[in-house]
Amino acid sequence: MASVFAHGELRLYLLALLESGPKHGYELMTELSDRFGGTYRPSAGTIYPRLARLEEEGLVRRSDEARKSTYELTPAGRAEVMARQADVAALEDGIAQTVRTRAQALRTDIEGSMQGLRAELAAAAQEARVRPRPAASPDPRRGESYARRVEAEALVQRFRDDVRADLRQADASSAVTDLTLETLRTVLDSARRAVRGTLR
């Protein structure tokens, strides 16, 4: 994934996040992910080197407790955040726009997947229509319907398994957000209505 911050922006944003009080590196990563609605989560390899650089510049102070390091602003760091409030506000606006763009892309991807599922269901139904009727079936229409239903259930099960696997993988990195849930609810409701429309 391409970086969402231009040169120097992440450095400033880390300082801004520390303005509310001391934080562990993991807390900073989680807060950044939350600000982006789960659409971006920086790695430890991105955050910790920048924190170390800020410490070298005298803008943050690190305190080691047990196996965790806590970072807090020094007076110089607090002064830089105060002096660059306009830049921080512009960063917040940029993040809001990035979240909107990524959310729309996510919705488009999910809607595309749902269209693909509907196409697969239609193809399965068409294939079942031209498939020879089971000789043993006393009611040919019942045999065709059963074959279509079995194939449709297999498609739904495969979709369910794929989405559950994606959700579990996202949950492992705390990336399942309210946006994820709302998008899934909206798309599934739309798909359910479309499929029910073919059953009447």
N, C-alpha and C positions, 0 to 999 in steps of 0.2 A: 504494500500500500504506500502510495506517495505520501511524503510528509505534508501535514496540514498546516504547518507553521513555516513562515518565511524566516530567513536568517535573523537570528537574534530574538525572535518573537517568543519561542519557548522559554528562553532564559528570563525574559521579562515576566512571562505569565507565571512561572514558578515563584518568582519573587512576590507577585500579586497574590498567589494562593497562600503564601506563608504570612501574608499581612494579618490574617485572622488568628494566627497563633502557630506554635510549633507543630510539626507534622513529621511522621515517618515517611520514607520514600514510597512505601506501598500505599500509604494514605494519599499521597500526591498523585500516584498513578490512578487510583480509584476515583479521586475527585476529578481528574482530567477526563476519565472515561465517562463519568456522570455528566460533566458539562457538555460532552458530545453525544449524549443520549445513547451511549454504548456503541456508536458507529466508529469510534477511534479509541484505541487503548495503547498508550506508549509502553514500550518494553523497559525492563530494568536497565538494559544496555543503553537506552536513550536518556533516562532520567538521572541515574547516579553519576555518570561523568559530568553532566551539567551542574549537578549539585556540588560536586567536588571543585569545579571551576569557580562557582559562585563563592565557595568557601575560600579558595585561594585569593579571590578578589576582595575578600573581607566583607562581603555582602550578606553571607549567612554564617551561622555558627553551628557546628555539629556537636551533639552530646551523645556519647555512647552509653547505653543502659542495657544490661543483659546482652542479648544478641541483636538488639536493634539500635539504629542510630536515628536520633531526632534532629531535625533541622529547624532553625528559627532565624528570623531576620536580625541582623546587627543594626545599630543606629544608622550606619551608612546604607544598608539595604533598605531600611524603612524610608530614608530620605530619597533614595532613587525612585521607589514606588510612588511616593508623594509627588515628586517632580515630574513623573511621567504618567499622571492620571489620564491625560487625553489619549496617550498611546494605549493604555490598558482598556479604556472605553472602546477604542477602535478595534482592539483585539476581540473584545466581547461581541461586538457587532459582527465581526468576521466569523467568529465561531458559530453564532446564531445562523448566519447564512450557510455555512458549511453543513450544519446539522440539517437545515431544511433541504439542501441539495441532496445530501446522502439519504435522507429519509425518503425523498421522492424516488431516488434510484432504487432503494430497497423495495418500495411499493411496486415500482414498475417491474422489477425482477420477479416478485411474488405473483403479480398479476399475469406476467408472461408464463410462469410455471402453471398457474391455474388454467390459462388458455390451452397450454399443452396437455394438461390432464383432460380437459373437456374434449380436445381433439382425439386423444387416445381412447376415451370412452366412446366417441362417435365411431372411430375406426373399428373398435372392438364390436360395437353393435352391428356395423355394416358387415364385418367378417362373419359374425354369427348368423346374419340373415342369409348369406350365400352358402354357408356351410351345409352339407347334406344333413337331413333330418335323421335323428337316431331311429333305426328300424324298430327298436323295441318299445318306443314311446307310443302309448295309445292316443295321446293328444299331441299332434305335431307342434302346435303353437306353444304348448307347455314345455316341450323339449327345447325349443329354440329360446324361449324366455329363460329357462334354467341355465342354458349354456352362456347366455349373455350376462345373467346375474353373477354367475361364478367368475367370469372374466372381469366384470366390473368390480366385484369385491376384491379380486386380486390386485387391480390397479389402485383401488383405494388403500388397500393394506400396504402396498409398496410406497405410495405417497406418504402415508402415516409413518412408516418406519423411517423413511428418509428425513422427514421433518423432525421427528423425535431425536434422531441421531444428531442433526444440526443443532437442535435446541440444547441437548446435553453437552455438546462440544462448546457451545457459546456460554452455557452456564458455568462450565469449568473455569472460564476467565471472567465470570461475573458480567457477561455482555448481554444478558437477557433483560431488556428494559420495558418500561411502559409502552414505548413506541412499538417494540417487537410484538407485544401482546395485542395492542390495538390494531396493528396492521394485520396480524394473523386472524383476529376476530372478524375484521371487515372483509378480508378476502375469502375466508371460509364461509361466512354468511352469504356472500355473493355466489360462491360456487354451489352451495346447498340449494339456493333458490333456482339457479340455472338447471341443476340436475333434476330437481323436483318438477320443474316445468316440463321436462321430457317424460315424466312418469304419469302425467294426467291424460 
